[in-house]
Amino acid sequence: MKCNTYKIIINGTVQGVGFRPFIYKLASRYALLGTVSNSTQGVEIVVNATLETLQIFLQAIKDELPSLASIEKIITSQIHTQSFADFQIIATDERGIVTVGIPPDVSICKACEKELFDPTNRRYGYPFITCTHCGVRYSIIYDLPYDRNHTSMKFFEMCKVCAEEYNNPLDRRYHAQPIGCWDCGPTLSLHDKNNKPIQTIQKNMINEVARFLEEGMIIAIKGVGGYHLMCDATNDEAVYNLRKRKQRPSKPFAVMVKDIEMANELAQINVQEKEFLLSKERPIVLLKSSSNDDCLPVLSSHIAPNLRRIGLFLPYTPLHLLLLQKFNRPLVATSANVTDEPICTDLKELEKLQGVYDYVLDHNRNIVNGCDDSVVMVVREHKVILRRARGYAPVSIKLPFELTKNVLALGANQKSTIAIGFANEVILSPHIGDLDSISSVEYYKKNIETLERIYHFKPDIIVHDKHPNYESTKYAKSLISYNSMLKVNEVQHHYAHILGVMAEKQLTGKVLGVAFDGTGYGDDGKLWGGEFFVCDFKSYERVAHLNYFQLLGGSKAIKEPRRVALSLLFDLYAEEALTLKNPTIEAFSTLELKTYFLAWKKNLNSPLSSSVGRLFDAVASLLGVCQVMSYEGESGMMLEELYDNRVEGYYPFGYSDGKIDILPVIKAMMSEPFINISVSRFFHTLVEIIFTIYKQYNLTLVLSGGVFQNRILLDLVLQKIPEAVISNNIPPNDGGIALGQIAGTYN
């Protein structure tokens, strides 16, 4: 049969994952002549082949794909005939529009782990061992295509042996951009709490750190996308000191464990959860704590106060593996950051925490792009990503339609992410965080600049939330002040929540969207959060919502559930509420109660809200569970702990003309003698509200919003309505807003 010359373009995550040597080996197998190279679109292959051999070759590419690679599209075309003497891997073509996927950071592979602990291997004990199948990617990238000179590894000159591996297409380390060894790669350094270097040889540093941990010290350790604050998770005093120094009274700490056996000692783990723990992404997995009180090692009670859930993850770098091999006990591994600020990525930023840590284990491989740990949970066999970051991000999501312009989405204000959109593709950034400080806003802008730089992206349209006081909204206004040619769109917060799920799941028809969250600026200027929409990509209609209630003291009510509960008591009983005896009333002084009643009566500094998140807060206060929160979502997590699956029934609620009256629920709940019954029926009532409205519409049910991070509520809704659609690859919280905003530009 006649040989022709074919060009094959492969789009997807195909750089930095061993794809070119994989193609080289396949070409050798089928005796093909030609070339393979990286390009701005992905990987480009030019081969001479018969049509039959070409088809076999293309099928082998799909069937034998490297574990870290993913293919979105293969475009094959016949071109003018070329002659080749052999098959070669050639230099990268850096021309054209960038569409290649950015490879995420992934955990150490089994082959590297074996070498790490092999005394005969030249990289034995080397804390930065890596190959094309594992290790850092996104966190070291300055630009695409993914070549060494576009990463922070360009500052390390390879030794002769590493260079030979790097240039050998048959070697596991062929074009492994972070390649290095004891002779030429990154190195560790140890510092005291004043960042003064401690002189000790490289191979002793991990032993020193293990000794410090055994003495109850807190160590800041530089990882992949930032620093962790680490201490012995079984040492009450060490964990308490970390809480005290970090001013983090009760928010749970994540715990890193040596292996799956140690994880099994600490938590009840199902098959799916085990898969996530062992996956190449190595996220923090939220698990039910082990009921075996005799299990060893016993975690400190300060890890997750008052909660029976725990966040566990396995080591994902050789440095972590070496440390846990030596220490052999669970370690608290929490992000090194000031509350509500981004994770620290260099020693200068870390200085803000000098009063928190005792020592620093640092290294000299620059973190170009900060990236926190990802967090996932499993609910009724559904993966729910609560924080999409290291291992999962950035992510490319295909839209079910084509964009006519380049779109930059600025996300929300909490759990922020940003996104860029072009053609039918959206690139969603890793988790950025809350935009509550100057440094967090600067970090937010840096993430925008990073995606724009890497993808050579210039927006035509800026899309942002409707809230006028969001930092993201202010930034949108500043951008158009510099460029009057930019078009600006607003997308309502809760509509964006639903659109994000629709985009991920490729839902093109009308749906019934349920958006339950804490706060979102409504079309009427009120604070929404208990919303039912009939919508598609073109428009939405708000068909139902919780009746409005006042947030006494405005934004202060977000952190003080007692204020929301008091407002609902005033709605029920007016001034008579001041004479009641319940946990909410007892949480205020007499003077405060009279002052707040006047504020309620005259609607002073008390914006109206329909938020289910705030309703959770009110219930927690009325039942004496939580009056003032130290972290977002605390009230809901504490109510989860009180849910009793033996309790049946729900409370009566009002529903007419699209308005849901929850005051009968509050009244009935307060007369309940047992708190577990009150909490359980409250959860059932929310499910019944959703089900009642769902029955009115012959539409797909889509759930989104931060309240659906509540494991009990989500589980009960999926039990009652198994066909309900939730997101699996974007967070239900505001981390998915940017995707929804881009989907909202459809016209």
Secondary structure, 3 states (H helix, E strand, C coil): CCCEEEEEEEEEECCCCCHHHHHHHHHHHCCCEEEEEEECCEEEEEEEECHHHHHHHHHHHHHCCCCCCEEEEEEEEEECCCCCCCEEECCCECCCCCCCCCCCCECCCHHHHHHHCCCCCCCCCCCCCCCCCCECCHHHECCCCCCHHHEHHHHCCCCHHHHHHHCCCCCCCCCCCCCCCCCCCCCEEEEECCCCECCCCHHHHHHHHHHHHHCCCCEEEECCCCEEEEEECCCHHHHHHHHHHHCCCCCCCEEECCCHHHHHHHEECCHHHHHHHHCCCCCEEEEEECCCCCCCCCCCCCCCCCCCEEEEECCCCHHHHHHHHHHCCCEEEEECCCCCCCCCCCHHHHHHHCCCCCEEEEECCCCCCCCCCCEEEEECCEEEEEECCCCCCCEEEECCCCCCCCEEECCCCCCECCEEEECCEEEECCCCECCCCHHHHHHHHHHHHHHHHHCCCCCCEEEEECCCCCHHHHHHHHHHHHCCCCEEEEECHHHHHHHHHHHHHCCCCCEEEEEEEEEEECCCCCEEEEEEEEECCCCEEEEEEECCEECCCCCHHHHCHHHHHHHHHHHHHHHHHHHCCCHHHHCCCHHHHHHHHHHHHHCCCCCEECCHHHHHHHHHHHCCCCCCCCCCCHHHHHHHHHCCCCCCCCCCCEEECCEEECHHHHHHHHCCCCHHHHHHHHHHHHHHHHHHHHCCCCCEEEEECHHHHCHHHHHHHHHHCCCCECCCCCCCCHHHHHHHHHHCCCC
